[in-house]
């Protein structure tokens, strides 16, 4: 019963934070550390619930995803216009290359609680910088992504390989810096997450097959479903927030979280 409660808590944390610019992996590492839910089973569980979150994007944006392959060609009411598969490929390439080349280093060095605290602060600073640039612009930014802008967003996505930096935080900030409207950058970030997260999580899952046990199935199913449901609600709510607020409140939250956990580690 205790494991099921942990699965619900961790799944909810994943769903709430995966697409908000606050770092889901960072929150999972910190939460797992606090609940003493660590080790090989915990790492495999995190892969499972990340797949739950990404399935929420697939369900919410299924028409948009199919349009990348030539179906449902009508432009959406919101999000990036004139988007095609090449935008996704260009934006995904930098993180894929670095992720493959530096995978062992990333897992060994950039996934510790201490590195997460530093990344939370660094990511918050980037978000404030991006918003200050946006405030100086005359317009709100473009809703039509160029291939150059897609590449810039992809380069910023590389920062998310540092656990705690946040994939959505780095890509949305990169989009704003590149001159993309905030909500458009967010929706492109969600769509871009599908191949990136499925590829990364699928690879990690294959590497973790030896740690899977039949007794863990209830734990994994509970976490997967919780992350899926919570992520669907969180995406809709987050997009509504971006219509009224900038990324600055999220940056402030990151600073507070980093300070609180840093203090906890010192005690």
WONORMO-V812535 format. One record per backbone hydrogen bond with DSSP energy under -1.0 kcal/mol. CO is the residue of the C=O (numbers start at 0). NH is the residue of the N-H. E is the energy in kcal/mol with one decimal. If there is no record, write none. Layout:
co nh e
CO NH E
CO NH E
This chain:
co nh e
0 4 -2.0
1 5 -2.3
2 6 -2.4
3 7 -2.3
4 8 -2.4
5 9 -3.0
6 10 -2.5
7 11 -2.3
8 12 -2.3
9 13 -2.5
10 14 -2.6
11 15 -2.5
12 16 -2.0
13 17 -2.1
19 21 -2.3
22 26 -1.7
23 27 -2.7
24 28 -2.5
25 29 -2.4
26 30 -3.1
27 31 -2.8
28 32 -2.0
29 33 -2.1
30 34 -2.3
31 36 -2.7
38 42 -2.1
39 43 -2.2
40 44 -2.4
41 45 -2.1
42 46 -1.4
43 47 -1.9
44 48 -2.4
45 49 -1.7
46 50 -1.7
47 51 -1.4
48 52 -2.0
49 53 -2.2
50 54 -1.6
53 57 -1.9
54 58 -2.1
55 59 -2.4
56 60 -2.7
60 64 -2.6
61 65 -2.3
62 66 -2.0
65 68 -1.6
65 70 -1.8
66 69 -1.6
83 87 -1.0
84 88 -2.3
85 89 -2.7
86 90 -2.1
87 91 -1.9
88 92 -1.9
91 95 -2.0
92 96 -2.6
93 97 -2.4
94 98 -2.7
95 99 -2.1
96 100 -2.4
97 101 -2.7
101 105 -2.9
102 106 -2.5
103 107 -1.9
104 108 -2.7
105 109 -1.4
111 115 -2.0
112 116 -1.8
113 117 -1.5
114 118 -2.3
115 119 -2.5
116 120 -1.5
117 121 -2.5
118 122 -2.9
119 123 -1.6
120 124 -2.2
121 125 -1.9
122 126 -2.1
123 127 -2.0
124 128 -2.3
125 129 -2.5
126 130 -2.1
127 131 -2.0
128 132 -1.9
129 133 -2.2
130 134 -2.1
133 136 -1.1
141 180 -2.7
142 80 -2.8
145 149 -2.0
146 150 -2.1
147 151 -2.3
148 152 -2.5
149 153 -2.1
150 154 -2.3
151 155 -2.2
152 156 -1.8
155 158 -1.5
156 159 -1.7
157 160 -1.6
158 161 -1.7
161 164 -2.4
165 169 -2.3
166 170 -2.4
167 171 -2.7
168 172 -1.9
169 173 -2.2
170 174 -2.4
171 175 -2.4
172 176 -2.7
173 177 -1.9
174 179 -2.9
175 178 -1.4
178 141 -2.5
180 184 -2.7
181 185 -2.0
182 186 -2.3
183 187 -2.3
184 188 -2.0
185 189 -2.0
186 190 -2.2
187 191 -2.9
188 192 -1.3
190 193 -1.0
191 195 -1.3
192 196 -3.2
193 197 -2.2
194 198 -2.2
195 199 -2.5
196 200 -2.9
197 201 -2.3
198 202 -2.1
199 203 -2.4
200 204 -2.5
201 205 -2.1
202 206 -2.0
203 207 -1.1
205 208 -1.1
207 210 -2.0
208 211 -1.5
212 215 -1.7
213 216 -1.5
215 219 -2.4
216 220 -2.9
217 221 -2.2
218 222 -2.1
219 223 -2.7
220 224 -2.5
221 225 -2.2
222 226 -2.5
223 227 -2.4
224 228 -2.4
225 229 -2.5
226 230 -2.4
227 231 -1.7
228 232 -1.7
229 233 -2.6
230 234 -2.5
231 235 -1.5
232 236 -2.1
233 237 -2.9
234 238 -2.2
235 239 -1.5
236 240 -1.9
237 241 -1.9
240 243 -1.4
240 244 -3.0
246 250 -1.8
247 251 -2.5
248 252 -2.1
249 253 -2.0
250 254 -2.0
251 255 -2.3
252 256 -2.8
253 257 -2.7
254 258 -2.4
255 259 -2.6
256 260 -2.6
257 261 -2.4
258 262 -2.3
259 263 -2.0
260 264 -2.2
261 265 -1.2
262 266 -1.3
